[in-house]
Amino acid sequence: MIRSVLYLLLGTIMVPSLSAISTESWESSLTDHQKEDLLSGKQVMIEVDIPGKPWPCFTIHKLVDATPEDVAAVFWNCELAPAYVPNCISVKIISRPSPGIIEAEYTLKMPFFLPNEIYLSRNELTSPTTGSYKISWHVDQSRYIRKSIGNILLQPARNGTLISYTNFVEPSSKFSRLLRSKAGEEVMASVGALKRQIMNESHQPSPLLLKQVEDLRLSLQVPPPKRPIQ
């Protein structure tokens, strides 16, 4: 999962009606128009300017036609990111302090004439409520950022998952204001990339997805479901 000055990762798909959503957390923060966009299959991105900071805090809501567990499993598999995330060159797990915590090194191709970005992200997986998943991250100073913090919350909705993604990056580069507009473009590309990966894995028999779900359960220390007695 990419935590950088350029990437906000989500998934996309439609759900049929407002009544299909099983969570209420998004209602108070979205306008009626934004709710309509969400339910029509669009992503809703909210930017909140932070006083004294050149970059805003992004919050994105999206509905995806997959289970929260499947979405979490794909997102948690950070080593797969270079296969589908634009401009992600490599991800290497450095350590696992506990089953639900990963420290990974990310290498990203930067735009224009800038050298590659390399940073270490501490990613933590939790399950706040039954059937929901939360992946949080923290990045300390790297070449282009002073700090990045955020999380993705995956909650069940009828026939799918409500994704809520929040990320704040404090850039350190003198090019940060130039890169702010570029970041918005990368958001859209990365959203589409994750959507395609989730759909490809969940809409056909996928040994990869089965393995990712197994790894997710091991990370949460959740026992596998019991097989029915024959």
C-alpha atoms as one frame of an Amber mdcrd trajectory, in Angstrom:
protein
   0.000   0.000   0.000   1.533   3.293  -1.060   1.890   6.134   1.488   3.609
   8.895  -0.413   3.212  12.402  -1.635   1.593  11.032  -4.769  -0.594   8.013
  -3.928  -3.989   7.573  -2.279  -5.271   4.072  -2.916  -8.919   3.010  -3.064
 -11.298   0.825  -5.026 -14.363   1.682  -7.133 -17.724   0.184  -8.119 -21.474
   0.895  -7.869 -24.019  -0.159  -5.278 -27.746  -0.005  -5.967 -29.294   2.354
  -3.398 -28.783   4.522  -0.339 -30.448   1.917   1.850 -27.763  -0.602   0.856
 -25.156   1.131   3.001 -24.796  -0.390   6.444 -22.585   2.288   7.985 -23.655
   5.756   9.054 -20.248   7.350   9.596 -20.076   8.973   6.181 -23.513  10.642
   6.253 -22.626  13.544   8.511 -19.586  14.523   6.445 -21.113  14.376   2.943
 -23.570  16.634   1.167 -26.600  15.224  -0.641 -24.791  15.718  -3.953 -21.736
  13.865  -2.677 -23.932  11.001  -1.475 -25.494  10.785  -4.923 -22.039  10.656
  -6.487 -20.993   7.919  -4.094 -24.039   5.804  -4.862 -23.682   6.295  -8.623
 -20.224   4.706  -8.540 -18.073   7.817  -8.330 -15.424   8.445  -5.736 -15.936
  11.332  -3.333 -12.741  13.163  -2.439 -12.699  15.897   0.191  -9.724  18.201
   0.654  -9.265  20.044   3.938  -6.589  22.730   3.988  -4.327  22.666   7.042
  -3.207  26.127   8.254   0.488  26.631   7.579   0.812  23.446   5.505   1.206
  23.403   1.721  -0.771  20.166   1.263  -4.338  19.397   2.369  -5.637  16.390
   4.240  -7.465  14.096   1.803 -10.491  12.042   2.754 -11.936   9.750   0.102
 -15.086   7.625   0.218 -15.772   4.875  -2.300 -17.979   1.836  -2.728 -16.506
  -1.374  -4.110 -18.222  -4.600  -5.138 -16.161  -6.931  -2.949 -16.154  -7.993
   0.688 -14.279  -5.917   3.284 -12.053  -8.915   3.947 -11.110  -9.248   0.269
 -10.413  -5.522  -0.095  -8.337  -5.511   3.086  -6.427  -8.595   1.951  -5.452
  -7.004  -1.370  -4.510  -3.691   0.239  -2.551  -5.369   3.058  -0.405  -7.240
   0.527   1.952  -4.315   0.041   4.548  -6.373  -1.836   2.108  -6.755  -4.744
   1.795  -2.985  -5.223   4.504  -2.703  -7.932   2.444  -5.049 -10.134  -0.486
  -2.639 -10.415   0.187   0.740  -8.764   1.432   3.410 -11.209   5.021   4.512
 -10.596   5.610   2.074  -7.751   8.991   0.509  -8.445   9.410  -1.787  -5.463
   8.154  -2.654  -1.973  10.311  -4.628   0.429   9.187  -5.782   3.877  11.949
  -4.881   6.325  10.461  -6.295   9.519   7.288  -7.561  11.214   7.398  -6.451
  14.857   4.095  -8.271  15.418   1.617 -10.178  13.223  -0.447  -7.054  12.562
   2.430  -4.626  11.955   4.628  -4.390   8.864   7.567  -2.077   8.294   8.227
  -1.813   4.572  10.511   0.164   2.293   8.843   1.757  -0.740  10.576   3.040
  -3.866   8.532   5.291  -6.147   9.254   6.873  -9.497   8.832  10.638  -9.174
   7.639  13.011 -11.916   9.671  15.516 -13.868  13.417  15.457 -13.162  13.152
  14.398  -9.529  15.087  11.397  -8.142  13.103   8.396  -6.913  11.366   8.598
  -3.546  12.421   5.995  -0.965  10.757   5.789   2.431   9.918   3.431   5.284
   6.269   3.010   6.249   4.953   1.379   9.422   1.617  -0.231   8.529  -0.776
  -1.582  11.151  -3.795  -3.830  10.610  -6.754  -3.936  13.022 -10.413  -4.960
  13.001 -12.352  -2.233  14.874 -15.670  -4.089  14.691 -16.817  -7.464  13.430
 -16.544  -7.535   9.650 -14.617  -4.270   9.344 -10.908  -3.652   8.811  -8.605
  -0.706   9.335  -5.084  -0.299   7.987  -3.135   2.643   9.384   0.264   3.934
   8.371   2.972   6.282   9.533   5.895   7.523   7.453   8.694   9.545   8.988
  10.835  11.982   7.053  12.117  10.915   3.662  13.516  12.741   0.664  10.310
  14.621  -0.119   8.181  14.470   3.037   8.499  15.320   6.704   5.666  13.024
   7.723   2.705  11.090   6.330  -0.072   9.596   8.449  -3.407   8.105   7.539
  -5.662   5.080   7.411  -8.099   3.188   5.242 -11.306   1.940   6.882 -13.252
  -0.870   5.186 -16.825  -1.381   6.345 -19.513  -3.741   5.029 -22.229  -2.459
   2.734 -24.854  -4.606   1.067 -23.231  -6.331  -1.904 -19.904  -4.728  -1.139
 -17.711  -2.473   0.938 -17.661   1.168   1.894 -14.068   2.416   1.744 -13.072
   5.533   3.676  -9.506   6.687   3.177  -7.820   9.541   5.028  -4.252  10.689
   4.431  -2.183  13.721   5.384   1.264  14.403   3.954   3.558  17.175   5.090
   6.050  17.659   2.244   9.551  18.949   2.809  10.554  19.579  -0.802  10.722
  23.068  -2.223   8.754  21.635  -5.148   5.822  20.718  -2.894   3.403  23.308
  -4.265   4.145  22.171  -7.804   3.535  18.558  -6.830   0.194  19.292  -5.166
  -1.642  19.353  -8.500   0.301  16.317  -9.701  -0.809  14.451  -6.577  -4.448
  14.942  -7.528  -3.801  13.340 -10.901  -2.000  10.413  -9.288  -4.934   9.886
  -6.936  -7.230   9.165  -9.860  -4.773   6.798 -11.544  -4.086   4.889  -8.343
  -7.787   4.566  -7.511  -8.437   2.955 -10.872  -5.453   0.648 -10.474  -6.601
  -0.700  -7.116 -10.146  -1.120  -8.370  -8.966  -3.240 -11.282  -6.765  -5.356
  -9.023  -9.598  -6.039  -6.571 -12.051  -6.824  -9.362  -9.598  -9.098 -11.147
  -8.948 -11.087  -7.992 -12.465 -11.249  -6.551 -14.530 -11.851  -9.695 -12.793
 -15.044 -10.705 -11.300 -18.026  -8.850  -8.008 -16.603  -7.609  -5.374 -18.566
  -5.679  -3.689 -15.219  -5.061  -6.765 -13.811  -3.313  -7.150 -16.966  -1.218
  -3.539 -16.631  -0.090  -3.969 -12.924   0.645  -7.048 -13.618   2.763  -5.171
 -16.346   4.625  -2.296 -13.928   5.278  -4.764 -11.279   6.467  -6.313 -13.708
   8.965  -2.887 -14.762  10.210  -1.965 -11.096  10.668  -5.107 -10.569  12.727
  -4.575 -13.925  14.441  -8.053 -14.999  13.338  -8.575 -18.780  13.026  -9.777
 -20.041   9.618 -13.507 -20.767   9.319 -14.585 -24.273  10.339 -15.402 -26.702
   7.600 -18.933 -28.156   7.697 -19.205 -31.740   8.917 -19.759 -34.078   5.985
